[in-house]
Amino acid sequence: MTRIRRATRSTRRGREATTLKRILTIDGGGIRGTFPAAFLANLEQDLGQPIGRYFDLISGTSTGGIIAIGLALGLPAADILKLYEDKGPAIFAQTRGGVAGWLGRRFRTGRWLLWGPKYSPQPLHDALYDVLGDRKLGDARTRLVIPAWHPQTQGVYIFKTAHHPRLRTDYKELAIDAAMATAAAPTYFAQHVTANDVGLVDGGLWANNPTGIAVVEAIATLGWPAEDIRVLSIGCLEDIKVVREAYGAARLAPQLASLFMAGQSHGSLGIAQILTGDPHERRAIYRVSQPVPDGFYSLDDTSRIRSLKDRAFAEARIQKPILQPQFFAKPAEEFVPHYR
């Protein structure tokens, strides 16, 4: 079942749609980003215009960061979904079948385990350049918060639009640099070096679910009242894992990354809930993510794209009546950045 809270009638009466500040957040998850892309594309069919125009702030990590940047630049969600469908197999080197394809996958797995990233970043860069070109973050029509990680200083690195007077730098950055950086998942891709010679890796190392940092940005930086905030938080599915009482290192090690990400996700949602008064004072966080069998959808298995799209379209059909009054009654106010 999808984990999504329903707004009560009192909540809808208490805050007029014109006063709400609507935030979209999208988790990281590799090719599983097909799920949020397809979910948004299906919702978009009823709107008659790109879905990004209905949000005041968009935040995404890794694959979610790619979607977030595309939406903020005005791309229809349908075009972003097409990117996953058409370019996903090339990005994850799964265009060849038969014995050659099998041997290639075995070689990449061995390289991944022993000495280097599993995939070349060039196909991802080429695919993103086709849709983003040379546009900059300053071209975004919606406020953006895109987390990455700076290995040299072991510090967080967050790309932001110029939505506050002190944000004087990132709007000059190439959108493709922010997208490549937030998606540079260690062991899958090498770190991305931006046009300014800064080496960055996947923001999923600390904020795979960016809901918490988006709400903090909304309240602390933008000064939005907590009671006015509504968040549509979309995950890339959640593996059902059973952790036994006693595990040796060899048995636990393969699960550590996903366990850490699950813990971070729950922590991020918890922070957002506390700050917005959800669920005790109001329904503010609308989380969409489905539990799935552990290992069925890997981060780089493009053979599951159709299944991911299927799940997303079916889920969108169910959630439309719940989400429409909170998020899609009218487009968001025009975003006017402090610097261009």
TAMO-V714789 format. One line per field, one symbol per residue. phi: phi as a letter, one per 30 degrees, with the letter a starting at -180 (. if undefined). Layout:
phi: ???
//
This chain:
phi: .ddbccddddddddbdedcdccccbbddlidddeddddedddddecciaededcbdabbachdddddededddjddddddededddceeddchbdccidddddddddddddddcbaedbdddddddddddcchcdcedddcbdbbbdbbcddchbdbcdbddcbeddccdddddddddddddcddeicbdeccddcicdbbedddbbdcdeddddeddddcdiddedccbbcccccibddcccddbbdddddedcddddddddddddddddddddciccdcacbcccbacdbeeidcddbcddceddddeeddddddddedddeddbbdadddddcddbb
//
